[in-house]
Amino acid sequence: MTSLTVTLEKFDNNLWQYHFPIPDDIAESFIVNKNRRVICEIATIKFQAALMKSKDYWFVLINQALKEKLALNQGEPAMLSLVKDKSEFGHEMPEELQVLLDQDDTGNKYFRSLTMGKQRSLVYIVTKVKNSKSRLNKALAIVEHLKDVKGELDFKMLNEKIKHYNNLNIY
């Protein structure tokens, strides 16, 4: 684990906004091959992130919801602890999705053929939902979508499939 004092900064563009700059030597010590995933902790709040590189420096991106949860403003310092994220997807695999992938060889094959970033996105889509029924509906929609499109992920079509499954009231 590495701990350091960081300052919340803001990029001057619409794509990326709030972030914590990370010194090059520290960032590079966490990078293994192409894996740049870390677990961050500030004031007992843990979150998973990727070390990203701008033109000038490495950083950890912070979304607006996390910024508000941390109660930090631009320019304010914070103590940040970093640990290498050794999880497979950068998020905990939801049980609902894991069970479906275990039971469906074709869906699992298509899921595993996706890039790690797309796998992580699909896991996150299911993980971010707190209600078990909704997680199951999203997982079902994802596996069926992957089979429908033979692994060629289309997020617009997937969103429509998720809406369809949410309206089915399967149980």
C-alpha positions, 0 to 999 in steps of 0.5 A: 500500500502507498499513501500520499497527499493529493489535491483535487484538481479539475481539467479544463475540458468537458470529457474529464473533470475532477481527478487526483494527480499521481506522481509518475514513480508511484503510478508506474509502480502499480502498472503491470503489463497493461493493467492499471487498476488500483483500489483507492481509499480516502477517509474510509471511502474505497473505490476502484479506479484506473491510473490514467495518463494525460499529456503531462501526468498520471491521475485517478479520475473522480466522478461528480457523485464520488466528489460529493461523497468525499466532500472535497472541493477543487484545490483541497488536499486529501490523504489517498491510499493506493493498493493494486486491484487484483480483481478480475474485472475491477469490480466485484462480479455480481452473483447473478451474472456469474451464475448465468455465465456458469450455466450458459456456455455460449453466453460465457464464450461471448462474454470472455471474448470481449475486451477487459474494458467491455467486460468491466463495463458489463459487470459494472452495469449489473453491480451498480444496481442494489436490487437483486431482481434488477441485477438479475434482469440486467444480467439476463439481458446482457447474456441474451444480448451477447448471444443475439449479436454473437459477441459484437456488443452494441450498447444502444441495443443492450439498453433496449434489451435491458428495458425489455427485461425490466418490463417483463416481471419475470418473477 
